[in-house]
Amino acid sequence: MTGIQIKNLRLRAVIGANDWEREVLQDVVISIRFKYDAQKAEMSDQVEDVFNYKTLTKRIIDEVEASRFNLLESLVNHVYKIVKENKEVQDVTVTVEKPNALRFCDNVIAVKSDKD
């Protein structure tokens, strides 16, 4: 199994339970980790043999930017489900950060994982 990390995918989304939060796009930072059987790709060194994480990332961008979420927990669950639709991936962990969500705090982070 080979591990893949998509780290710090920066998006803008409508997220928050407060009225003022729902009026503006806010920054969110998404990171994804998973494993898949890359043996064929490792042997062939051909792009058609790898898991297409560019397609996965594009779908996440499109869906997150087109959606509205009240809760960080809902957003992390939504992204997790998108990743898990790919049957070849295992040991999935999705992290979503909302920078400056709280005063005196860098960010608030929600994590959803196969291991939870």
Secondary structure, DSSP 8 states (H G I E B T S, - for coil): -EEEEEEEEEEEEEE-SSGGGGGS-EEEEEEEEEEE--HHHHHH--GGGS--HHHHHHHHHHHHHH-EES-HHHHHHHHHHHHHTSTT-EEEEEEEEEET-STT-SEEEEEEETT-
